[in-house]
């Protein structure tokens, strides 16, 4: 008899960025996150020693040794390619040679993976050179951790936003996602719990801060505070100054988001998105949401409006990358239909 418990405990999730790391862990029970814990390490991940890893994990109250690691495009190269239908082994091999050529690198020195996106011929290829991968993993092994998965941050984010869309029947639920973080941004389309469109965008939260700083004539620290406070509607003059400073950049983001949706609509053979979720540490402000709603003709809302994220979002908004850390923590979590099929084949009972 092989069964699944009702509570599924996640491993340690590690979300790396260029200048910091977020670690987290949670469980999933009956449609809700349970006992979510997150913590930031304010250092370049390449500078974190095994002792630092042990201390950070102990201080955050995370348990176990198994971990999953999510890497951003700044560390894990992301390229969207157009390739014909072929088997997974052949696809990965083709992506490997294509990325080696683009990067001017020896194919044997790269770790490669690939995922087909939807039905339009797009393939997301990711690569990392072996030396960089070793420098990331060795301190984790030395700290007593056991990495079992390395994945792009976009896949961890997709998982976090799709925990209630894991049945095959949910494939008809198509949502657009704008991931707008401090360091980079991307546009995605999700069908159920699958990423069917991905495009990296050339914007970041830092660029918004720079726009406010330049327009108003304040320091970047002051500009960041102004940008955060502009949503509170407590100072109309300040909110207007921020809106004027960021309007041009917001309009560029909205235009690119609309182009992404048009490309997806032309190349896909499935339903079009019914809503746009804005996520990421720098994504949500009312000025951007209004411009996106007009440009894309979709209902736009922040990730914290998703029911199972509401309570945790209120306490974790200052913890950069928490969505990705918890998403990769739940990397063991298969779609419900795949899980039920496994249970049926093994004589088990679904939880």
N, C-alpha and C positions, 0 to 999 in steps of 0.2 A: 504494500500500500504506500503510495507516494502522494502526500498532500502538501498544501501551502497554508501557513498560518495566516490569520487575518491581519496581523501587524507585520509589515515588511520593513525591516531595519536597514537603513542605508549604510554604506561604508563611509570612510572619511573622504570628503570631496575637496579637491585642491584646485582653485581657479587662479591661474597665474596671469599676470599682466607684465608689462615691461618694467614697471617700477614698484610693484607691490604684489601681494598674494592675499587671497581670501580663502580661508579654510572653513569647512562647515560639515554638518552631519544632521540627518533627520530620519524619521520613519514615516511611512505612509499607511494610514489606517482608515478604512471606510470613507475614502474620498477626501481626507484632510491630512495636512502635515502634522506630525506629532513630534514634540520635543526638538524643534529646530534650534540649532546652535551655530553661530557664525562668529568669526573673528578675523581681523585684518593683521597682516604682517607688513609693516611699512618699510620694505626693502626690495631691491632688485632680486628676483628669485635665484639668479646665478650667484648671489653673495650669501645666501642663507646656508649655514652649516648644519650638520646633523644635530648638534646640540641645540641650535636655534629651533629646528623642526620639533624636536622632542619637547622643548619648553613651551612652544606655541600650542602644540596639541594638548599637552597637559593643562595649560592655563585655560584653554577653551572648553575643557571638559569633554573632549572627543574620545571615543573608545574604539578598540580593535586595532588591527594592523593593516587590513586591506584598504587600499585607497584607489581612487580614480583621479586622473589629472586632466584638466581642461586647459588648452593652450590657445592664445589669441593669434590673429594673423601676423602680429609683430614677431612671434616666435615660430609659429607653425605656418609655413607658406600656404596661402589659399589661392587656387586658380580655378575658374570655371571654364571648362572646355566643351567643345561640341564634338561628340564622338558617336559613331553608329552603334547599333545594338550588337553586343557580344557577351560572352560569358564573363563572370566576375574576375576570374584569373587573368584572362586576356585583357580585360578592361584595366585592371590595376597595372599590368605590364605596359600597356600603351600609355597610360597616364604617367608612369615612371619615366619613360623615355622622353615624353613631351616636356615634363617639368625639368628634367635634367638639361634638356636643350635650352629651355627658357632661362634657367638659372645659371647656365654655363658651368655645370658641376658634373662630376663623375657619378654616373648612375649608381655605382656600387657604394657610394658614400652617403646615399640618401635612403631614409625610411619613407615609404610611400603608402598612401591609402587613397581610396576613391569611393565615391557614392554617386549613383545616378539620381538626378533631381527630376522627378516627375516624368512626363512622357514626351518632352520636347527635344530630347537629345542632349540636354545639358548634363555635365558631369562635374562634381566638385572634387578636385584633386588636391590633396594636402601632402606636404613633404617637410621633412626636417633632416638636417645633416646629422650623421651619427655622433659626431663630437659634441654638438649642442645637446642632443638627447642624453648622452652619457653624463654630461655635466649637470643636467637636471635630475636624473634618476639616482646617481650615486649617493648624494647626501640623504635621499629618502631611504634607500636601502640601509645606509649606515645608521640611520635613526631607528631602524627596526620596522620600517613600513614595508608593505608589499604591494607595489603598484600593479594593478591588473588591467588597466585601460588608460590609454591616452587618446583624447578626442578633441575636435575643434570646439571652441566655446559655443558656437552656434548650435551644435547638437545638444549640449547640456542645457542651453536656454530653451530650445524646442521642447525638451523633455519636461522642464519645469513648468512651461506654459500649457502643456498638453496632458497632464496627469488624468484629466477626466475625458480625454479624447482618444483612448487607447484601443477601442474596439474597431473592427473592420467597418462597422456601420458608421463610425465617426469620420470616415474618409470624406464624406460629403460635407463635413464642417470645415470650411476653408477660411482661414484668417490670415491677414497680412500682419507683419510685425516689423516695426522700426526699432532696432536696437541701437540706441544712441548713448554711448558711454563717454567717459572723460577722455579716452585716448583715441577712439575710432568709432565707426558706425557701420551698420549693414541693414539691408532690406531683405526680408524673408517672406515666403508664403508657406503656410503650414496646412496640410490636408490631414485631418486627424492628428496623429502624433508623428507625422512624417514631414521632413523638410523637402518641399518640391520646387522651391526657387530660392536662390541666394545671390546677392550681389553686395560686394563691399563698397561703401560710399566714402567720399573723401572729406568727411566732416567729423568734428569731435566737440566735446564739451569745452575743451580748452579754446577752441576757435570762437565759441560764443563769448567766453570770458574776455578774450582779446578784443572782440568787437565792442563790448561794453567799455572796456578800459580805454580804447582808442577814441571812442565817440564821446565819452563823458569826461575823460581826462583824469582818471583815477588809477590807483595801483591795481594789479591783477587780483590781489587779495580783496580789496574793496569791491572790485567788479564782481567777484564770485559771490560776495555777500549780497550785493544789489540784485544779482540774477536770482538768487535763492529767495530773497524777500519780495520780489516783484509779483509772485503769485498770491501773496497774502492780502493784497488790495488795501494795505494800511496806509500807503503813501502814494497817491495818484500821480503826483509829479514824478516820483522816482520810477513808478511802473511805466509811465509814458516814455521816459528817457530810455529805459531798458528796451521797450517795444520798438522805439525808433532805431536804436543801435543794432538790434538783432533782426529787424524785418528783412533786410536783403538776404541774409544768410538763411533765415527760415524759409523764404520764398524759393531759394535755390534747393534746399532740402526737399520741399514739397514738390518741386518740378521733377527732381530725380526720383522721388517716391512714385509719382504718377507714371513716369517713363517705365519704371520697373513693373508696375502693375499692368501697363499696356503690353510690355514684352511678354509677361507671363500669360496674359489673356490671349495673345496671338499664338504662342508656342504650345500652350497646354490644351488638352482635350477634356478638361474637367471643369467643375464649377469655379466661378470667380469668387474672390473674397467678399465676405459680407460685413467685415469690420476690420479696423486697424488698431492693433495693440501697440502702445508705445512703452518700451522698457529701457533699461540701462540707467546708469547713475546720473546722466545729464539730459535724459530724454524729455521729462515731463515739465512743460510750462504752458500756461494757457495761450500764450501768443502762438507758439508752434502748433498746438492742437487745433486752433481756429483756422490757421492757414492750411494745415493738412486736410482738415474736414472739407474745406471748400475746394481744394485742388483735386482731391481723390474721390470726392463724393461718397465717403464712407463714414460710418459712425466711428469716432476716434476716442479711445479711453486708455488710461494708464494701467499697467499690470496689476496694481493694487486693487483694482475693481474686480479682479478675478476672485471668486468667493473664497477659495481655500488659501489665498495669499493675503487677504485683507488684514487680518489681525497681526500676522508676522511683519508685514510691510511697514506697519506703523512704528515698530520698535527697531527695525533694521535699516531704515532709509539712509543712515549715515555709514553703513557698512558696505563699502564699494564692492560690487560683484557678488552680492549674496545670492542672487538668482542662479548664477552659474555654478557657484560652489555647492548649493543644495541640489541643483539639477544633476551635476555629475555624481553627487553622493547617491542619487537614486538610479544610477546607471544599470543596476541589476534588474530594474523593473521592466519586464517585457510588456508588450501590449496584451490586453486581456484575452483577445481571441487566440493569440499564440500560446499564452499561458494555459488556457482551457484545453487547447489541443494537446499540449504536452501532458497535462493531467489525465486527459482521456486515454492517451496512449499508454500511460503508466498506471491506469486504474485508480487514479487519485480523485479527490473531491475538491472542486473549486471553493476557495474561501469566500 
